[in-house]
Each structure stands twice: as C-alpha cells, then as structure tokens.
Amino acid sequence: MLTTLSQADWIERAKSVLPGGGLGNFDPSKFIREGKGSRVWDEDGKEYVDFLIGSGPMLLGHGHPEVMEAVAEQLPRGMTFFTNNARAVELAEEICSAVPCADQIRYVSSGGEADMYAIRLARAYTGRDRIVKFEGGYHGMSAEAQMSLAPSKMVNFPQAVPDSAGIPESVRAEMLIAPFNDPDYIRSLLAEHGEQVAAIIVEPLQRIIPPEPGFLQLLREEADKYGIVLIFDEVVTGFRFAYGGAQELYGVTPDIATLGKIIGGGFPLAAIAGKADIMAHFDKGAVGSDRWLMQLGTLSGNPVAAVAGLKTMEVLRRDGQYDKLRANGRRLMEMAGAALDAHGIAHRIVGDPTLFEIVFADTDIRDYRDVFRSDGERTGRFNAVLMQNGMFKSPGKTYPSLALTEADFELCERAYAKAAEAVAGM
C-alpha cells in the first residue's frame, strides 16, 4: 500500500538523520516534492510560483522538454565514466566561445569547488599567497570564502572575520577584506599590499548589489598594475546576465571566471574558465611538477550534466530569450515597487532584472553594510507573506525565469500587494 506522508512527517524524519533537520541550503521546514515549468509543489501539495529555481540553475523552468529529451538520450549510453567524453568537450567548446576570458576550462561539480580552485590557481600562477575579497561576497564554502561573508560584527578593513568554525587562524592572515564599490579603499589597500596579492575575487554583481560605474574596470586596472589575477565569480551571473555573462554585460574581462548553475542545466556541474597561460597550471607537462595544480573529481565533466547544459545553452541562444528574461524581471520589480509605493514604504529594489531583491532602506545600497543596516524585520515579514501567498523564494534573492506565465504574474501582483500591506501594518 502506498503511504502518503505529510510535510510535517518528513520534517520529523529529517531531524533524526540530518543535522538541523536539513541539507544546510534552505529553510529545513520546506520540502519540495516536484517541479514543473514555473511551479513547484511541497509535500502537502501546496503550489508555488518558483523564484528560488534551485538557487539559480533552472532558468528555463523545471522539466523543460528539450532538456529532458537530451538527458533521456544520454542516460542509456552511460551516466558517468571518469574519463574524457565527447559531450564534455562540446560543452567546453561552447563555453569558451561564449565567455570572453575563457581560453580553456576545467570542470568541477559545484560553484564552491570552482571558486576554491580558482583561488588556488591564482596562487600557483603568481607564487603569492594573499587574497583580496569583498565584505559580503559569496564564493562557496572554502576557508578563504568563509571570511567576512556575512559578519554581524563590523570591524576595520582589511581585517577578516571568519563566518565558520573550523578555519585555521593562519587563513585569516592571508585574507584582505575590502568594501564593495569603494575605489579609493581598493587603491590604498593595493598600494600597501599589492605585491603580495595573488588574486582579487569578486562577484561582478555582489549578491544583489550592482557595481557602480567604473568599479570593475578599476579592479582590472589595479590587478594589471600589480600583477594580480582578477577572478570574477560568475557562478550566478554566468549565462544569466547575458550569454557571455557579467563580463559581457559590463565590458570588463577578468583573468579567470568561475561558472556553475546554468551550465549544468540543473545537474551538478561547474567550471573554472581562464586564460591559457594561467590554465596551463592544471597541466603538469606544461608547467612541471613544482608549479602543477592537482585537480580531479569523480563527476567532473559528467556527460549527463554536459548534455543538459548544452541543450539549456542552445535554448538561451535563441532570439529574444534574454529580452524576455529581463522583461519578466522588470515586470516583477515594477509590481513590487508599485505595491510598496502605494503604502509610502521606504525601500530600494536592488540588483538586475535577472536577479534582484527588495531592501527596506531609505538610502542607496552600495555595499554589504548598507544591506546590514536595512530593516531586517520588514524584510522577514515581507518575504514570509510572499511565501504564504504562493511565491517561493529565498530570503535574499528573487530569481525570475523564462518559464513565467501570465497566471504567475497575476499571482505575484496579489502577493506583493498583500506583503506590502503586511509591512505597512508593522
């Protein structure tokens, strides 16, 4: 007999086998049973419009028929080999043709892995140890990345604040933390430490905060001045902002970019992409054993993920796809703004039409500390009411997709109105 369990049942079962009752990624009280197109359903059958989209990969929506067909064709041919395979080469060729900085790529399975190896690659290439990171920037779960990701205690720059237990004190000394969108500070920091710095790692759009005009170009110029490797973390922005990513949109080319999410079409796949002389450090025959960066992974370049990524990217190349994605995002931003304006609620809509969030503040948002000082209680209430009214999203981001329908927009307009009313009553 088929037994149907409620979401509450699954929550209790998870508590006994998962620390904190969850996977560590999201609210452990949320169990998603299935997704189709723009919608997801939880274990109680409650239906939502999905603005989490798997934290970004499902840009085409769930179960896109062409992606499903490509995966179904690959599965009987083999799921993984731990060897070269033609589909991985085809995907690498497409990435290298699309991404300005990509002469070559190396596959891994997650964006966090890609960021970890990108940092290590910069160290191998330069022979230096120190890394510049921006406060509030997210670059995965490595020891370096977990410095000043989301500090609750504000300290003087460039001191690093660890966000996790288990990180050696020596890592803190290697990290230099800077405020995002502050050109004067980065100039002064590198004037003092530039000759010791291996890499500057930055999200071109930091979580939801856009770079101010000229800021990314300044990083490019300062990196060139001191022989520093400039890393763009494009795990989120790659193939979302434009087909060539944020580096195409903003017109600034890094030395290395990390990619993930969309390139796997919903399957675990990520990559480090970079200039040939830097990427050569993955090749012992090219650089010798002393300068070689060892990297391998059981599922790297997995053919199922590769065909899903190839088909996803084929769909994205079609005429009008990015225009549609941006139009969807702008429509949501306008709905949210109109609902909040109707109640005279101070707010800023921060980000890009392909990725944005509402911040309850009456000043412009330039860096992590501006977000930190915003009204978190209003943010929590607003997002909770959106969720109650059928918008499934993270507490800090809204990801539009290409799968959104008119019915979805109608639901969202009602949800924004109710959320704004709830916030106005606080």
C-alpha positions as CSV (number, residue, x, y, z in Angstrom):
1,M,0.0,0.0,0.0
2,L,1.3,3.5,-0.9
3,T,1.8,5.6,2.2
4,T,1.5,9.4,1.7
5,L,3.4,11.3,4.3
6,S,2.8,15.0,5.1
7,Q,5.4,17.7,5.2
8,A,5.3,17.5,9.0
9,D,6.1,13.8,8.8
10,W,9.2,14.4,6.6
11,I,10.4,17.2,8.9
12,E,10.4,14.8,11.8
13,R,12.1,12.1,9.9
14,A,14.8,14.5,8.7
15,K,15.6,15.6,12.2
16,S,16.9,12.2,13.1
17,V,19.3,11.8,10.1
18,L,20.2,15.4,9.0
19,P,22.0,17.9,11.3
20,G,19.5,20.7,12.0
21,G,16.9,18.6,10.1
22,G,18.0,19.9,6.7
23,L,20.5,19.9,3.9
24,G,22.1,23.1,5.0
25,N,20.9,25.1,2.0
26,F,17.5,26.4,2.8
27,D,14.7,26.5,5.4
28,P,14.5,22.9,6.7
29,S,10.7,23.2,7.1
30,K,10.3,23.4,3.3
31,F,10.2,20.1,1.4
32,I,9.6,20.3,-2.4
33,R,8.0,17.2,-3.9
34,E,8.1,18.2,-7.5
35,G,8.5,21.0,-10.1
36,K,7.0,21.6,-13.5
37,G,7.6,24.7,-15.6
38,S,7.4,27.7,-13.4
39,R,5.8,25.9,-10.4
40,V,6.8,23.7,-7.5
41,W,4.7,21.7,-5.0
42,D,5.6,20.8,-1.4
43,E,4.8,17.5,0.3
44,D,1.4,18.8,1.4
45,G,0.5,19.6,-2.2
46,K,0.8,23.4,-1.8
47,E,1.6,25.0,-5.1
48,Y,4.0,27.9,-5.6
49,V,5.5,30.0,-8.4
50,D,9.2,29.2,-8.1
51,F,11.6,32.2,-7.7
52,L,14.2,30.1,-6.0
53,I,14.7,27.9,-9.1
54,G,17.1,25.6,-7.4
55,S,19.2,28.7,-6.3
56,G,19.6,29.7,-10.0
57,P,20.1,26.7,-12.3
58,M,16.5,26.2,-13.5
59,L,16.4,29.3,-15.8
60,L,14.2,27.5,-18.3
61,G,11.9,26.2,-15.6
62,H,11.5,22.6,-14.3
63,G,11.3,19.7,-16.7
64,H,11.9,21.7,-19.9
65,P,11.0,19.2,-22.6
66,E,14.1,19.7,-24.8
67,V,16.5,19.3,-21.8
68,M,14.6,16.2,-20.7
69,E,14.9,14.7,-24.1
70,A,18.6,15.3,-24.3
71,V,19.1,13.7,-20.9
72,A,16.9,10.8,-21.8
73,E,19.0,10.1,-24.9
74,Q,22.3,10.2,-22.8
75,L,21.2,8.1,-19.9
76,P,21.2,4.7,-21.6
77,R,24.6,5.5,-23.1
78,G,26.2,5.9,-19.7
79,M,25.8,8.2,-16.6
80,T,29.5,8.7,-15.7
81,F,32.9,7.4,-16.8
82,F,35.7,9.3,-15.0
83,T,37.3,9.7,-18.4
84,N,37.2,12.2,-21.3
85,N,33.8,12.2,-23.1
86,A,32.7,14.0,-26.2
87,R,29.8,15.8,-24.6
88,A,32.1,17.4,-22.1
89,V,34.3,18.6,-24.9
90,E,31.4,20.0,-26.8
91,L,30.2,21.9,-23.8
92,A,33.7,23.3,-23.1
93,E,33.9,24.5,-26.7
94,E,30.6,26.4,-26.3
95,I,31.7,27.9,-23.0
96,C,35.0,29.0,-24.5
97,S,33.2,30.6,-27.5
98,A,30.8,32.5,-25.3
99,V,32.8,33.7,-22.3
100,P,35.4,36.4,-23.0
101,C,38.1,35.3,-20.6
102,A,37.8,31.6,-21.4
103,D,40.6,30.2,-23.5
104,Q,40.2,26.9,-21.6
105,I,38.1,25.4,-18.8
106,R,38.5,22.8,-16.1
107,Y,35.3,21.1,-14.8
108,V,34.3,20.5,-11.2
109,S,30.9,19.6,-9.7
110,S,30.0,22.8,-7.8
111,G,30.5,26.5,-7.9
112,G,32.1,26.4,-4.5
113,E,34.7,24.0,-5.8
114,A,35.3,26.2,-8.8
115,D,36.0,29.2,-6.5
116,M,38.3,27.2,-4.3
117,Y,40.3,26.0,-7.2
118,A,40.3,29.5,-8.8
119,I,42.0,30.9,-5.7
120,R,44.5,28.1,-5.6
121,L,45.2,28.5,-9.4
122,A,45.9,32.2,-8.8
123,R,48.4,31.3,-6.1
124,A,50.1,28.7,-8.3
125,Y,50.3,31.2,-11.2
126,T,51.7,34.2,-9.2
127,G,53.6,32.4,-6.4
128,R,51.9,34.7,-3.9
129,D,49.5,33.8,-1.0
130,R,47.3,36.8,-0.1
131,I,43.7,37.2,-1.5
132,V,41.5,40.3,-1.7
133,K,37.9,39.5,-1.0
134,F,35.0,42.0,-0.6
135,E,32.9,42.0,2.5
136,G,29.6,40.2,1.9
137,G,30.8,38.4,-1.2
138,Y,29.8,34.8,-1.5
139,H,32.4,32.4,-3.0
140,G,31.4,29.0,-1.7
141,M,32.4,27.2,1.5
142,S,36.2,27.1,1.4
143,A,38.1,28.5,4.3
144,E,39.0,31.6,2.3
145,A,35.4,32.1,1.1
146,Q,34.1,31.9,4.7
147,M,35.9,35.0,5.7
148,S,33.7,38.1,6.1
149,L,30.8,36.6,4.1
150,A,28.1,37.7,6.5
151,P,29.7,39.3,9.6
152,S,27.4,40.5,12.3
153,K,30.3,42.4,13.9
154,M,31.7,45.2,11.8
155,V,35.5,45.5,12.2
156,N,38.0,47.8,10.5
157,F,39.1,46.9,7.0
158,P,41.1,44.9,5.8
159,Q,40.6,42.6,8.9
160,A,38.8,39.3,8.1
161,V,36.1,37.9,10.2
162,P,35.5,34.1,10.0
163,D,31.9,33.0,9.4
164,S,32.5,29.4,10.4
165,A,34.2,27.3,13.0
166,G,37.0,25.0,11.9
167,I,39.0,27.6,10.0
168,P,42.7,27.9,11.0
169,E,43.8,31.3,12.2
170,S,46.5,31.3,9.5
171,V,43.8,31.7,6.8
172,R,42.7,34.9,8.3
173,A,46.2,36.4,7.9
174,E,46.1,35.6,4.1
175,M,42.8,37.4,3.5
176,L,42.4,41.1,2.9
177,I,38.8,42.3,3.1
178,A,37.6,45.4,1.3
179,P,34.3,47.2,1.0
180,F,32.5,46.7,-2.4
181,N,32.1,49.8,-4.6
182,D,34.9,51.8,-2.8
183,P,37.6,52.6,-5.4
184,D,39.6,54.8,-3.0
185,Y,39.9,52.0,-0.5
186,I,41.0,49.3,-3.0
187,R,43.6,51.7,-4.4
188,S,45.1,52.3,-1.0
189,L,44.9,48.7,0.0
190,L,46.8,47.6,-3.1
191,A,49.3,50.4,-2.8
192,E,50.3,48.8,0.6
193,H,49.9,45.1,-0.1
194,G,49.6,44.7,-3.9
195,E,53.0,42.9,-4.4
196,Q,51.8,40.2,-2.0
197,V,48.4,39.6,-3.5
198,A,47.7,36.6,-5.7
199,A,44.1,37.4,-6.6
200,I,41.2,39.7,-6.3
201,I,38.0,37.7,-6.3
202,V,34.7,39.4,-6.8
203,E,31.1,38.8,-7.8
204,P,30.5,41.3,-10.6
205,L,27.1,41.8,-9.0
206,Q,27.7,41.2,-5.3
207,R,24.8,39.1,-4.2
208,I,22.2,41.7,-5.3
209,I,24.4,44.8,-5.3
210,P,25.4,46.2,-8.7
211,P,28.9,47.6,-9.3
212,E,29.0,51.3,-9.6
213,P,30.1,52.6,-13.0
214,G,33.9,52.1,-13.4
215,F,34.4,50.0,-10.3
216,L,35.0,46.7,-12.2
217,Q,37.3,48.5,-14.7
218,L,39.2,49.9,-11.7
219,L,39.8,46.4,-10.4
220,R,41.0,45.3,-13.9
221,E,43.5,48.2,-14.0
222,E,44.7,47.7,-10.4
223,A,45.2,44.0,-11.0
224,D,47.2,44.7,-14.1
225,K,49.3,47.3,-12.2
226,Y,50.4,44.8,-9.5
227,G,50.4,41.5,-11.5
228,I,47.4,40.2,-9.7
229,V,44.9,37.7,-11.1
230,L,41.4,39.1,-11.3
231,I,38.7,36.4,-10.7
232,F,35.1,37.1,-11.5
233,D,32.8,34.7,-9.6
234,E,30.2,34.2,-12.3
235,V,28.6,31.1,-10.8
236,V,25.4,33.2,-10.5
237,T,25.8,35.7,-13.3
238,G,27.2,33.5,-16.0
239,F,24.7,32.8,-18.8
240,R,22.1,34.7,-16.8
241,F,23.1,38.4,-17.3
242,A,23.9,37.8,-20.9
243,Y,25.1,34.8,-22.9
244,G,28.7,35.8,-22.1
245,G,27.8,36.6,-18.5
246,A,28.5,39.7,-16.5
247,Q,31.9,40.3,-18.2
248,E,30.0,40.7,-21.5
249,L,27.3,42.9,-19.9
250,Y,29.8,45.2,-18.1
251,G,32.5,45.1,-20.7
252,V,35.3,44.0,-18.3
253,T,37.3,40.8,-18.9
254,P,38.8,39.0,-15.9
255,D,41.7,36.6,-16.0
256,I,39.6,33.8,-14.5
257,A,35.9,33.3,-14.2
258,T,34.1,30.6,-12.2
259,L,30.9,29.2,-13.7
260,G,28.1,26.9,-12.4
261,K,24.4,26.6,-12.1
262,I,23.1,27.2,-15.6
263,I,26.0,25.4,-17.4
264,G,24.8,22.1,-15.9
265,G,21.1,22.5,-16.9
266,G,20.0,21.5,-13.4
267,F,22.7,18.8,-12.8
268,P,25.9,19.2,-10.7
269,L,28.4,20.9,-12.9
270,A,30.7,23.9,-12.6
271,A,33.9,25.1,-14.2
272,I,37.0,27.3,-13.9
273,A,37.5,29.3,-17.1
274,G,40.6,31.3,-17.8
275,K,43.4,32.5,-19.9
276,A,45.6,29.7,-21.4
277,D,48.8,30.7,-19.6
278,I,47.0,30.5,-16.3
279,M,45.0,27.4,-17.0
280,A,48.3,25.7,-18.0
281,H,49.0,25.1,-14.3
282,F,46.4,22.3,-14.4
283,D,48.8,20.6,-16.9
284,K,51.9,19.1,-15.3
285,G,53.5,18.5,-18.7
286,A,53.3,22.3,-19.4
287,V,54.5,23.7,-16.1
288,G,56.4,20.9,-14.3
289,S,55.6,19.2,-11.0
290,D,56.6,22.1,-8.8
291,R,54.1,24.5,-10.4
292,W,51.4,22.0,-11.2
293,L,47.9,22.3,-9.5
294,M,46.5,18.9,-8.9
295,Q,42.7,18.7,-9.5
296,L,40.4,15.8,-10.2
297,G,36.9,14.9,-9.3
298,T,34.8,11.7,-9.8
299,L,31.9,13.5,-11.6
300,S,33.8,16.3,-13.3
301,G,32.6,16.7,-16.8
302,N,29.7,14.2,-16.2
303,P,28.1,13.6,-19.6
304,V,24.5,13.8,-18.3
305,A,25.2,17.2,-16.9
306,A,27.0,18.2,-20.1
307,V,24.1,17.4,-22.4
308,A,21.7,19.2,-20.1
309,G,23.9,22.2,-20.1
310,L,24.4,22.1,-23.9
311,K,20.7,22.0,-24.5
312,T,20.0,24.7,-21.9
313,M,22.6,27.0,-23.6
314,E,21.2,26.2,-27.0
315,V,17.8,27.4,-25.9
316,L,19.3,30.6,-24.4
317,R,21.0,31.4,-27.7
318,R,17.7,31.7,-29.5
319,D,16.4,35.1,-30.5
320,G,14.7,37.1,-27.8
321,Q,15.4,34.9,-24.8
322,Y,17.4,37.4,-22.8
323,D,15.0,40.2,-23.7
324,K,12.2,38.0,-22.4
325,L,14.1,37.2,-19.2
326,R,14.8,40.9,-18.5
327,A,11.2,41.9,-19.3
328,N,10.0,39.3,-16.8
329,G,12.3,40.7,-14.1
330,R,11.4,44.3,-14.8
331,R,7.7,43.5,-14.6
332,L,8.2,41.9,-11.2
333,M,10.3,44.8,-10.0
334,E,7.6,47.3,-11.1
335,M,4.9,45.3,-9.3
336,A,6.8,45.2,-6.1
337,G,7.7,48.9,-6.3
338,A,4.1,49.9,-7.0
339,A,2.8,47.8,-4.1
340,L,5.2,49.4,-1.6
341,D,4.8,52.9,-3.0
342,A,1.1,52.7,-2.5
343,H,1.7,52.5,1.2
344,G,4.6,55.0,1.3
345,I,7.1,52.4,2.5
346,A,10.8,53.3,2.1
347,H,12.6,50.7,0.0
348,R,15.1,50.1,-2.7
349,I,14.8,47.5,-5.4
350,V,18.4,46.3,-5.7
351,G,20.1,44.2,-8.4
352,D,19.5,43.4,-12.0
353,P,16.2,42.4,-13.7
354,T,17.6,38.8,-13.9
355,L,18.3,38.8,-10.2
356,F,17.1,41.3,-7.6
357,E,15.7,41.8,-4.1
358,I,13.7,44.4,-2.1
359,V,15.8,46.1,0.6
360,F,13.9,48.2,3.2
361,A,16.0,51.3,3.4
362,D,15.8,55.0,2.6
363,T,19.3,55.3,1.3
364,D,21.1,53.8,-1.8
365,I,22.6,50.3,-1.4
366,R,26.3,50.3,-2.3
367,D,27.8,47.6,-0.1
368,Y,27.2,44.9,2.5
369,R,27.0,47.3,5.4
370,D,24.2,49.2,3.7
371,V,22.2,46.0,3.5
372,F,23.1,45.1,7.0
373,R,21.7,48.4,8.3
374,S,18.4,48.0,6.5
375,D,15.2,47.0,8.2
376,G,15.6,43.2,8.6
377,E,12.2,42.8,10.4
378,R,10.4,44.3,7.5
379,T,12.3,42.1,5.1
380,G,11.4,39.0,7.0
381,R,7.8,39.9,7.2
382,F,7.6,40.8,3.5
383,N,9.2,37.5,2.4
384,A,7.1,35.4,4.8
385,V,3.8,36.9,3.4
386,L,5.1,36.4,-0.2
387,M,5.7,32.7,0.6
388,Q,2.2,32.4,2.3
389,N,0.7,33.7,-0.9
390,G,2.4,31.4,-3.3
391,M,5.8,33.0,-4.2
392,F,8.6,30.5,-3.3
393,K,11.8,32.4,-2.9
394,S,14.9,32.7,-0.8
395,P,15.1,35.3,2.0
396,G,17.6,37.4,0.0
397,K,17.0,37.0,-3.8
398,T,14.4,36.8,-6.4
399,Y,15.3,34.8,-9.5
400,P,13.0,35.3,-12.5
401,S,12.8,32.5,-15.0
402,L,11.9,32.1,-18.7
403,A,9.0,29.8,-17.7
404,L,6.8,32.5,-16.1
405,T,3.3,32.8,-17.3
406,E,0.5,35.4,-17.2
407,A,-1.1,33.4,-14.4
408,D,2.2,33.6,-12.5
409,F,2.3,37.4,-12.8
410,E,-1.3,37.7,-11.6
411,L,-0.5,35.7,-8.6
412,C,2.6,37.7,-7.9
413,E,0.8,41.0,-8.2
414,R,-1.7,39.9,-5.5
415,A,1.1,38.5,-3.3
416,Y,3.1,41.8,-3.5
417,A,0.0,43.8,-2.6
418,K,-0.6,41.6,0.5
419,A,3.0,41.6,1.5
420,A,3.2,45.4,1.3
421,E,0.0,45.7,3.3
422,A,1.5,43.5,6.0
423,V,4.7,45.5,6.2
424,A,2.7,48.8,6.3
425,G,0.9,47.5,9.4
426,M,4.1,46.8,11.4
